[in-house]
Amino acid sequence: MKKGIVYCIESNGLKYVGSTDRTIKQRLYNHRCWELYDMNKFDYSVKTLEEVEYNEKIELRQREQYYMNIIECCNRLRAVGVSRKVYDKITYERHKERILKRMSEYQKTDQAKIKAKIRYQKNKHKIFEYETNPINKARRNKNMRKLRERKITWGGDPRNNNNLLSIDIDIFHY
């Protein structure tokens, strides 16, 4: 018989349940829970929930699933027994409040970007028509020419060293 361990990692108020046939130290060395669940790699605790003797790996996974069912954990995937689609539905219901809170925060912070993207998608055919219209191209070129002339005359052009804005004011004081 082989020996395995079912463990629980706690960090940032989250709990992750897992199992391994190695030592916990070996398992934690390259664990993905740190990135997947925003857990703090430097502030955590690990509890051994059960030491399991098993013949087949599925037996170890079943014990892991048992603890996943009784502990409020952040695991995204089930150890055994449920399809991905059903599990996603269960996980959504379990973490619905946190998911909705994050979604609303995202929507508040990126509302302007989202609106601009939608506005662009609605009007991209008009923008393309405007930009490819020869009259508008000529108007844009004329405006760009005026802007260049204005920069050269008094706003300054670094190529001609005539930028009035870079004049040292102290030369006018006695």
Z-matrix of the N, CA and C atoms (Angstrom, degrees):
N
C 1 1.457
C 2 1.522 1 110.30
N 3 1.326 2 114.25 1 145.03
C 4 1.466 3 120.70 2 177.62
C 5 1.522 4 109.27 3 -94.45
N 6 1.334 5 115.24 4 158.82
C 7 1.459 6 120.37 5 177.91
C 8 1.518 7 109.60 6 -115.70
N 9 1.322 8 115.05 7 139.68
C 10 1.449 9 121.33 8 177.80
C 11 1.515 10 110.66 9 -139.84
N 12 1.309 11 115.32 10 171.01
C 13 1.466 12 121.18 11 -177.72
C 14 1.526 13 108.93 12 -130.27
N 15 1.320 14 116.39 13 135.94
C 16 1.460 15 122.13 14 169.50
C 17 1.524 16 105.54 15 -104.00
N 18 1.331 17 117.51 16 127.73
C 19 1.458 18 121.69 17 -173.08
C 20 1.527 19 110.96 18 -131.30
N 21 1.333 20 115.48 19 165.93
C 22 1.463 21 122.31 20 177.04
C 23 1.530 22 107.76 21 -132.82
N 24 1.336 23 116.38 22 126.11
C 25 1.463 24 121.99 23 175.65
C 26 1.521 25 107.13 24 -102.62
N 27 1.337 26 117.26 25 131.22
C 28 1.458 27 122.16 26 176.73
C 29 1.520 28 109.35 27 -118.61
N 30 1.350 29 116.23 28 128.94
C 31 1.457 30 122.03 29 178.36
C 32 1.517 31 108.65 30 -161.45
N 33 1.321 32 117.29 31 139.96
C 34 1.477 33 123.21 32 179.19
C 35 1.522 34 112.18 33 53.43
N 36 1.309 35 117.95 34 32.45
C 37 1.459 36 120.98 35 -179.95
C 38 1.523 37 114.09 36 78.24
N 39 1.323 38 117.16 37 4.37
C 40 1.463 39 121.72 38 179.53
C 41 1.524 40 109.64 39 -104.67
N 42 1.316 41 116.04 40 151.06
C 43 1.457 42 121.71 41 176.14
C 44 1.519 43 108.64 42 -123.51
N 45 1.317 44 115.97 43 134.19
C 46 1.464 45 122.47 44 177.75
C 47 1.519 46 108.04 45 -123.27
N 48 1.320 47 116.99 46 127.17
C 49 1.466 48 122.24 47 179.62
C 50 1.524 49 108.25 48 -105.17
N 51 1.330 50 115.99 49 132.84
C 52 1.451 51 120.32 50 179.85
C 53 1.515 52 110.81 51 -147.14
N 54 1.327 53 115.28 52 176.28
C 55 1.463 54 120.42 53 177.42
C 56 1.517 55 108.50 54 -142.36
N 57 1.320 56 115.34 55 154.96
C 58 1.456 57 120.31 56 -180.00
C 59 1.521 58 110.07 57 -154.72
N 60 1.334 59 115.12 58 156.26
C 61 1.457 60 119.70 59 173.98
C 62 1.532 61 109.72 60 -103.21
N 63 1.351 62 115.82 61 1.06
C 64 1.461 63 121.69 62 175.40
C 65 1.529 64 108.73 63 -100.61
N 66 1.319 65 116.65 64 -174.49
C 67 1.461 66 118.70 65 174.10
C 68 1.535 67 108.23 66 -75.98
N 69 1.316 68 116.17 67 158.95
C 70 1.470 69 119.91 68 179.87
C 71 1.522 70 110.21 69 -63.02
N 72 1.321 71 117.49 70 -38.82
C 73 1.462 72 121.06 71 178.96
C 74 1.531 73 111.16 72 -59.69
N 75 1.344 74 116.61 73 -43.85
C 76 1.468 75 120.30 74 178.29
C 77 1.529 76 110.29 75 -64.86
N 78 1.325 77 116.90 76 -40.03
C 79 1.462 78 120.93 77 -177.95
C 80 1.530 79 111.09 78 -67.30
N 81 1.327 80 117.61 79 -41.26
C 82 1.459 81 120.94 80 -177.35
C 83 1.527 82 112.71 81 -70.29
N 84 1.324 83 116.82 82 -22.48
C 85 1.459 84 120.60 83 -176.59
C 86 1.528 85 112.28 84 -56.04
N 87 1.323 86 118.06 85 -41.79
C 88 1.466 87 120.67 86 -179.58
C 89 1.527 88 111.44 87 -125.54
N 90 1.326 89 115.79 88 41.19
C 91 1.473 90 120.09 89 -178.79
C 92 1.522 91 110.53 90 -78.14
N 93 1.321 92 117.22 91 143.82
C 94 1.461 93 121.49 92 -179.04
C 95 1.524 94 113.10 93 -92.75
N 96 1.323 95 119.08 94 -6.18
C 97 1.465 96 120.58 95 -176.21
C 98 1.518 97 111.21 96 -63.12
N 99 1.336 98 117.49 97 -26.74
C 100 1.470 99 119.80 98 -178.60
C 101 1.523 100 110.22 99 -60.73
N 102 1.315 101 117.40 100 -46.37
C 103 1.463 102 121.06 101 -178.10
C 104 1.527 103 112.15 102 -81.86
N 105 1.317 104 116.62 103 -41.89
C 106 1.467 105 120.39 104 -174.58
C 107 1.525 106 113.19 105 -66.00
N 108 1.319 107 116.74 106 -34.95
C 109 1.456 108 119.83 107 -172.13
C 110 1.523 109 113.34 108 -117.53
N 111 1.329 110 118.59 109 14.83
C 112 1.468 111 123.05 110 -179.71
C 113 1.525 112 112.16 111 53.77
N 114 1.302 113 116.22 112 43.44
C 115 1.455 114 120.67 113 178.76
C 116 1.526 115 109.02 114 -92.03
N 117 1.322 116 116.57 115 148.23
C 118 1.453 117 122.40 116 -178.53
C 119 1.526 118 109.94 117 -80.59
N 120 1.314 119 115.96 118 116.85
C 121 1.464 120 121.75 119 -176.49
C 122 1.529 121 111.97 120 -69.61
N 123 1.336 122 116.56 121 -17.62
C 124 1.455 123 120.13 122 -174.87
C 125 1.531 124 113.17 123 -109.23
N 126 1.316 125 117.67 124 -5.16
C 127 1.464 126 121.17 125 179.75
C 128 1.526 127 108.17 126 -137.45
N 129 1.316 128 116.22 127 88.98
C 130 1.458 129 121.14 128 -176.87
C 131 1.519 130 109.91 129 -150.65
N 132 1.320 131 115.21 130 166.38
C 133 1.461 132 120.04 131 172.77
C 134 1.521 133 108.11 132 -134.66
N 135 1.317 134 115.62 133 148.20
C 136 1.462 135 121.64 134 -179.30
C 137 1.521 136 108.48 135 -123.75
N 138 1.326 137 115.24 136 131.87
C 139 1.460 138 120.72 137 177.02
C 140 1.527 139 108.42 138 -119.51
N 141 1.301 140 115.90 139 136.22
C 142 1.460 141 120.37 140 172.00
C 143 1.519 142 106.75 141 -83.32
N 144 1.327 143 116.50 142 116.63
C 145 1.458 144 120.23 143 -178.88
C 146 1.521 145 111.62 144 -83.37
N 147 1.337 146 116.28 145 -37.90
C 148 1.458 147 119.61 146 -178.22
C 149 1.522 148 109.61 147 -164.24
N 150 1.321 149 116.00 148 141.99
C 151 1.456 150 121.23 149 170.08
C 152 1.519 151 106.46 150 -99.19
N 153 1.333 152 115.61 151 124.17
C 154 1.463 153 121.17 152 -170.59
C 155 1.526 154 109.71 153 -115.23
N 156 1.332 155 116.16 154 134.06
C 157 1.464 156 121.26 155 169.76
C 158 1.521 157 107.16 156 -100.52
N 159 1.319 158 116.84 157 129.67
C 160 1.462 159 120.34 158 -174.65
C 161 1.524 160 111.22 159 -145.49
N 162 1.336 161 113.88 160 158.39
C 163 1.466 162 120.65 161 174.14
C 164 1.518 163 110.15 162 -98.14
N 165 1.317 164 115.79 163 -44.24
C 166 1.460 165 122.14 164 -178.79
C 167 1.536 166 109.10 165 -113.70
N 168 1.314 167 116.81 166 148.28
C 169 1.466 168 122.30 167 -179.00
C 170 1.536 169 111.81 168 -59.36
N 171 1.328 170 117.15 169 -28.93
C 172 1.458 171 121.36 170 -179.22
C 173 1.525 172 111.36 171 -62.41
N 174 1.323 173 117.32 172 -31.14
C 175 1.464 174 120.89 173 178.33
C 176 1.531 175 110.57 174 -65.70
N 177 1.332 176 116.06 175 -40.87
C 178 1.467 177 120.76 176 176.64
C 179 1.528 178 109.91 177 -65.06
N 180 1.317 179 116.66 178 -42.81
C 181 1.473 180 121.60 179 178.98
C 182 1.540 181 111.04 180 -63.23
N 183 1.329 182 117.46 181 -36.55
C 184 1.468 183 120.51 182 178.70
C 185 1.522 184 111.21 183 -63.85
N 186 1.334 185 116.82 184 -39.85
C 187 1.471 186 119.82 185 177.34
C 188 1.530 187 110.29 186 -67.04
N 189 1.333 188 115.61 187 -39.23
C 190 1.470 189 119.62 188 176.25
C 191 1.525 190 109.77 189 -60.43
N 192 1.333 191 116.92 190 -44.02
C 193 1.467 192 121.35 191 -180.00
C 194 1.527 193 111.05 192 -64.19
N 195 1.321 194 117.00 193 -36.41
C 196 1.464 195 121.17 194 177.61
C 197 1.536 196 109.68 195 -57.17
N 198 1.332 197 116.85 196 -47.51
C 199 1.468 198 120.11 197 -179.90
C 200 1.525 199 112.05 198 -70.73
N 201 1.318 200 116.87 199 -33.33
C 202 1.470 201 119.87 200 176.41
C 203 1.530 202 110.31 201 -62.47
N 204 1.319 203 117.02 202 -33.54
C 205 1.465 204 121.02 203 -179.90
C 206 1.525 205 112.71 204 -73.62
N 207 1.329 206 118.31 205 -31.46
C 208 1.467 207 119.55 206 -176.06
C 209 1.525 208 113.32 207 -97.33
N 210 1.334 209 118.07 208 -15.88
C 211 1.469 210 121.61 209 179.14
C 212 1.526 211 108.37 210 -107.13
N 213 1.314 212 116.62 211 136.92
C 214 1.473 213 121.70 212 175.27
C 215 1.528 214 107.10 213 -73.41
N 216 1.341 215 116.62 214 96.47
C 217 1.457 216 120.22 215 -174.68
C 218 1.530 217 110.92 216 -118.70
N 219 1.327 218 114.79 217 164.78
C 220 1.466 219 120.50 218 -176.71
C 221 1.528 220 112.61 219 -96.62
N 222 1.318 221 119.06 220 7.78
C 223 1.463 222 121.55 221 -178.07
C 224 1.526 223 111.04 222 -55.48
N 225 1.319 224 115.60 223 133.00
C 226 1.466 225 120.27 224 178.95
C 227 1.521 226 111.76 225 -85.37
N 228 1.301 227 116.04 226 -31.39
C 229 1.463 228 120.05 227 -177.42
C 230 1.514 229 110.50 228 -110.30
N 231 1.306 230 115.94 229 146.96
C 232 1.465 231 121.48 230 175.81
C 233 1.517 232 108.24 231 -81.92
N 234 1.308 233 115.84 232 154.24
C 235 1.464 234 120.12 233 177.04
C 236 1.522 235 109.99 234 -76.05
N 237 1.340 236 117.17 235 -45.40
C 238 1.463 237 121.62 236 179.07
C 239 1.524 238 110.01 237 -152.40
N 240 1.320 239 115.91 238 162.23
C 241 1.450 240 121.83 239 161.44
C 242 1.507 241 120.18 240 92.40
N 243 1.329 242 120.90 241 -15.86
C 244 1.457 243 120.15 242 -175.51
C 245 1.522 244 108.82 243 -133.03
N 246 1.328 245 115.84 244 142.71
C 247 1.457 246 119.09 245 178.54
C 248 1.529 247 109.85 246 -69.79
N 249 1.299 248 115.87 247 161.01
C 250 1.470 249 121.65 248 -178.90
C 251 1.530 250 111.26 249 -58.87
N 252 1.326 251 116.73 250 -42.68
C 253 1.466 252 121.45 251 -177.58
C 254 1.533 253 111.35 252 -62.72
N 255 1.317 254 116.25 253 -45.93
C 256 1.471 255 120.94 254 179.25
C 257 1.519 256 109.66 255 -65.53
N 258 1.325 257 116.67 256 -42.18
C 259 1.461 258 120.21 257 -179.66
C 260 1.529 259 111.34 258 -62.96
N 261 1.330 260 116.84 259 -41.96
C 262 1.466 261 120.02 260 178.20
C 263 1.526 262 111.02 261 -59.65
N 264 1.312 263 116.45 262 -39.58
C 265 1.466 264 120.80 263 178.34
C 266 1.525 265 110.79 264 -64.70
N 267 1.332 266 116.92 265 -43.88
C 268 1.466 267 121.69 266 179.36
C 269 1.530 268 110.10 267 -64.02
N 270 1.319 269 116.34 268 -45.12
C 271 1.460 270 121.08 269 -179.70
C 272 1.519 271 111.11 270 -62.50
N 273 1.331 272 116.89 271 -41.59
C 274 1.466 273 120.45 272 178.80
C 275 1.524 274 110.01 273 -60.10
N 276 1.313 275 116.62 274 -46.35
C 277 1.470 276 119.54 275 -179.88
C 278 1.524 277 110.98 276 -63.62
N 279 1.321 278 116.57 277 -37.61
C 280 1.460 279 120.61 278 -178.13
C 281 1.533 280 111.32 279 -67.35
N 282 1.329 281 116.49 280 -38.81
C 283 1.464 282 121.24 281 -174.99
C 284 1.530 283 111.97 282 -112.16
N 285 1.303 284 117.85 283 24.46
C 286 1.454 285 122.81 284 -173.51
C 287 1.530 286 112.42 285 -56.13
N 288 1.327 287 117.37 286 -46.18
C 289 1.464 288 120.49 287 -177.96
C 290 1.521 289 111.12 288 -60.46
N 291 1.337 290 116.80 289 -47.60
C 292 1.460 291 120.54 290 -178.56
C 293 1.526 292 111.39 291 -65.19
N 294 1.316 293 116.91 292 -39.99
C 295 1.464 294 121.13 293 179.49
C 296 1.525 295 110.17 294 -63.75
N 297 1.322 296 117.09 295 -47.37
C 298 1.465 297 120.65 296 -179.40
C 299 1.520 298 111.63 297 -64.77
N 300 1.334 299 117.00 298 -36.66
C 301 1.463 300 120.53 299 178.09
C 302 1.526 301 110.50 300 -63.61
N 303 1.336 302 116.73 301 -45.92
C 304 1.473 303 120.42 302 178.55
C 305 1.526 304 111.25 303 -63.36
N 306 1.327 305 116.37 304 -40.34
C 307 1.460 306 119.56 305 179.87
C 308 1.523 307 110.40 306 -63.37
N 309 1.338 308 118.00 307 -42.19
C 310 1.464 309 120.25 308 -179.12
C 311 1.528 310 110.53 309 -67.58
N 312 1.345 311 117.72 310 -37.76
C 313 1.463 312 120.43 311 176.69
C 314 1.526 313 110.48 312 -63.00
N 315 1.316 314 116.32 313 -43.09
C 316 1.463 315 120.35 314 178.71
C 317 1.526 316 110.66 315 -61.63
N 318 1.327 317 115.33 316 -44.30
C 319 1.455 318 118.98 317 -178.05
C 320 1.520 319 111.73 318 -65.81
N 321 1.329 320 117.86 319 -35.26
C 322 1.464 321 120.37 320 178.57
C 323 1.517 322 111.17 321 -66.74
N 324 1.324 323 116.78 322 -44.89
C 325 1.459 324 120.12 323 -175.14
C 326 1.524 325 112.58 324 -74.41
N 327 1.296 326 117.09 325 -32.97
C 328 1.457 327 119.51 326 -175.95
C 329 1.529 328 113.23 327 -108.70
N 330 1.306 329 116.50 328 21.41
C 331 1.460 330 120.51 329 -178.13
C 332 1.532 331 111.66 330 -59.99
N 333 1.335 332 116.77 331 -43.47
C 334 1.462 333 120.34 332 -178.69
C 335 1.526 334 111.14 333 -63.78
N 336 1.336 335 116.79 334 -42.48
C 337 1.462 336 120.39 335 179.08
C 338 1.521 337 110.98 336 -63.42
N 339 1.316 338 115.13 337 -42.71
C 340 1.468 339 120.10 338 -179.31
C 341 1.526 340 110.34 339 -64.07
N 342 1.347 341 116.28 340 -44.76
C 343 1.468 342 120.10 341 179.75
C 344 1.522 343 111.07 342 -63.21
N 345 1.332 344 116.86 343 -41.72
C 346 1.467 345 120.35 344 179.61
C 347 1.529 346 110.57 345 -63.66
N 348 1.317 347 116.25 346 -40.23
C 349 1.464 348 120.29 347 179.47
C 350 1.530 349 110.67 348 -64.95
N 351 1.321 350 116.33 349 -43.78
C 352 1.473 351 120.51 350 178.68
C 353 1.521 352 110.24 351 -63.48
N 354 1.343 353 115.59 352 -44.04
C 355 1.468 354 119.77 353 179.82
C 356 1.529 355 110.40 354 -61.35
N 357 1.333 356 116.54 355 -41.72
C 358 1.455 357 119.85 356 178.15
C 359 1.528 358 111.19 357 -63.76
N 360 1.335 359 117.06 358 -44.45
C 361 1.465 360 120.38 359 179.93
C 362 1.527 361 111.64 360 -60.65
N 363 1.333 362 116.07 361 -38.73
C 364 1.466 363 119.56 362 179.86
C 365 1.523 364 111.63 363 -68.84
N 366 1.339 365 116.61 364 -34.31
C 367 1.465 366 120.26 365 -170.77
C 368 1.523 367 114.45 366 -111.09
N 369 1.323 368 118.71 367 10.00
C 370 1.457 369 118.61 368 -174.48
C 371 1.527 370 112.89 369 -64.42
N 372 1.333 371 116.94 370 -30.86
C 373 1.472 372 117.64 371 177.42
C 374 1.531 373 110.36 372 -68.53
N 375 1.338 374 117.94 373 -36.11
C 376 1.468 375 121.14 374 177.43
C 377 1.530 376 110.55 375 -68.25
N 378 1.330 377 116.31 376 -40.36
C 379 1.460 378 120.74 377 179.10
C 380 1.525 379 109.76 378 -62.80
N 381 1.334 380 116.37 379 -43.58
C 382 1.452 381 120.21 380 179.67
C 383 1.535 382 110.55 381 -62.61
N 384 1.343 383 116.27 382 -43.89
C 385 1.458 384 119.82 383 178.13
C 386 1.524 385 111.10 384 -60.88
N 387 1.323 386 117.07 385 -43.37
C 388 1.459 387 121.31 386 -179.03
C 389 1.526 388 110.61 387 -63.45
N 390 1.327 389 116.75 388 -45.20
C 391 1.460 390 120.49 389 -176.41
C 392 1.523 391 112.77 390 -70.51
N 393 1.317 392 117.45 391 -29.16
C 394 1.474 393 119.54 392 -178.82
C 395 1.529 394 112.65 393 -90.86
N 396 1.321 395 118.22 394 -9.29
C 397 1.456 396 121.76 395 178.52
C 398 1.530 397 109.01 396 -68.46
N 399 1.369 398 118.80 397 125.73
C 400 1.474 399 121.79 398 -176.51
C 401 1.534 400 112.87 399 -61.11
N 402 1.312 401 118.01 400 -35.01
C 403 1.465 402 120.33 401 179.80
C 404 1.531 403 110.11 402 -64.36
N 405 1.328 404 116.27 403 -44.18
C 406 1.466 405 119.43 404 179.40
C 407 1.522 406 111.94 405 -67.50
N 408 1.348 407 117.22 406 -35.04
C 409 1.459 408 120.51 407 176.62
C 410 1.524 409 110.28 408 -61.98
N 411 1.335 410 116.19 409 -45.00
C 412 1.465 411 120.31 410 179.65
C 413 1.533 412 110.38 411 -62.91
N 414 1.322 413 117.35 412 -41.38
C 415 1.468 414 121.67 413 178.78
C 416 1.529 415 110.78 414 -62.94
N 417 1.329 416 116.62 415 -42.75
C 418 1.465 417 120.18 416 178.24
C 419 1.521 418 111.17 417 -64.11
N 420 1.338 419 116.56 418 -43.41
C 421 1.459 420 120.27 419 178.91
C 422 1.522 421 111.18 420 -61.46
N 423 1.341 422 116.87 421 -41.07
C 424 1.462 423 121.65 422 179.55
C 425 1.524 424 110.02 423 -63.36
N 426 1.327 425 116.61 424 -44.32
C 427 1.466 426 120.31 425 178.69
C 428 1.524 427 111.63 426 -64.32
N 429 1.313 428 117.76 427 -39.24
C 430 1.459 429 121.25 428 177.97
C 431 1.528 430 110.62 429 -64.69
N 432 1.335 431 117.05 430 -39.25
C 433 1.455 432 121.41 431 178.05
C 434 1.531 433 110.44 432 -62.46
N 435 1.358 434 116.50 433 -44.36
C 436 1.465 435 120.91 434 178.18
C 437 1.527 436 110.94 435 -61.73
N 438 1.310 437 116.54 436 -41.29
C 439 1.456 438 120.87 437 179.85
C 440 1.525 439 110.39 438 -63.40
N 441 1.322 440 117.69 439 -43.40
C 442 1.462 441 121.09 440 178.08
C 443 1.523 442 111.03 441 -61.95
N 444 1.343 443 117.04 442 -43.43
C 445 1.465 444 120.79 443 179.34
C 446 1.528 445 111.01 444 -62.27
N 447 1.319 446 116.58 445 -41.87
C 448 1.458 447 120.78 446 179.83
C 449 1.519 448 110.29 447 -63.14
N 450 1.319 449 117.02 448 -41.15
C 451 1.458 450 120.22 449 179.33
C 452 1.525 451 110.84 450 -64.19
N 453 1.322 452 116.27 451 -40.51
C 454 1.456 453 120.55 452 -177.23
C 455 1.521 454 110.82 453 -68.80
N 456 1.336 455 118.48 454 -40.68
C 457 1.466 456 121.02 455 -173.88
C 458 1.521 457 113.31 456 -71.78
N 459 1.300 458 119.69 457 -65.59
C 460 1.466 459 118.40 458 -176.57
C 461 1.518 460 113.92 459 -119.88
N 462 1.307 461 117.96 460 -23.38
C 463 1.462 462 119.16 461 -179.93
C 464 1.504 463 111.92 462 -77.65
N 465 1.317 464 116.58 463 -18.13
C 466 1.449 465 120.71 464 175.96
C 467 1.507 466 113.86 465 99.16
N 468 1.295 467 113.99 466 145.47
C 469 1.449 468 122.10 467 175.79
C 470 1.517 469 106.05 468 -135.96
N 471 1.299 470 118.32 469 117.04
C 472 1.463 471 120.01 470 -175.73
C 473 1.526 472 113.21 471 -58.37
N 474 1.310 473 118.13 472 -24.21
C 475 1.465 474 120.11 473 179.10
C 476 1.527 475 111.08 474 -69.60
N 477 1.343 476 117.92 475 -29.61
C 478 1.468 477 121.70 476 -177.78
C 479 1.526 478 112.74 477 -103.50
N 480 1.320 479 117.95 478 0.07
C 481 1.467 480 122.92 479 -179.23
C 482 1.523 481 112.72 480 52.45
N 483 1.331 482 117.06 481 43.17
C 484 1.460 483 118.74 482 -179.68
C 485 1.528 484 112.26 483 -124.62
N 486 1.297 485 117.11 484 38.94
C 487 1.450 486 120.55 485 -179.22
C 488 1.521 487 109.31 486 -83.96
N 489 1.340 488 117.30 487 111.35
C 490 1.451 489 121.94 488 179.86
C 491 1.523 490 112.05 489 -65.83
N 492 1.303 491 116.64 490 -23.59
C 493 1.446 492 119.87 491 -178.59
C 494 1.531 493 112.15 492 -73.10
N 495 1.322 494 118.12 493 -17.59
C 496 1.458 495 120.72 494 -178.49
C 497 1.529 496 112.71 495 -99.81
N 498 1.327 497 118.25 496 10.28
C 499 1.469 498 121.59 497 178.67
C 500 1.516 499 108.97 498 -71.81
N 501 1.310 500 116.51 499 137.15
C 502 1.457 501 122.10 500 178.42
C 503 1.523 502 108.64 501 -77.56
N 504 1.318 503 117.47 502 117.58
C 505 1.474 504 122.40 503 -176.24
C 506 1.525 505 111.35 504 -68.88
N 507 1.304 506 117.97 505 -25.89
C 508 1.465 507 121.60 506 -177.92
C 509 1.520 508 113.50 507 -62.43
N 510 1.317 509 119.29 508 -20.61
C 511 1.466 510 120.23 509 -179.39
C 512 1.539 511 111.58 510 -68.50
N 513 1.334 512 118.38 511 -16.20
C 514 1.454 513 121.89 512 -179.07
C 515 1.536 514 112.14 513 -90.45
N 516 1.295 515 117.89 514 -8.16
C 517 1.464 516 121.85 515 -179.27
C 518 1.532 517 109.18 516 -95.12
N 519 1.350 518 115.97 517 141.63
C 520 1.481 519 121.50 518 -179.40
C 521 1.479 520 110.53 519 -90.87
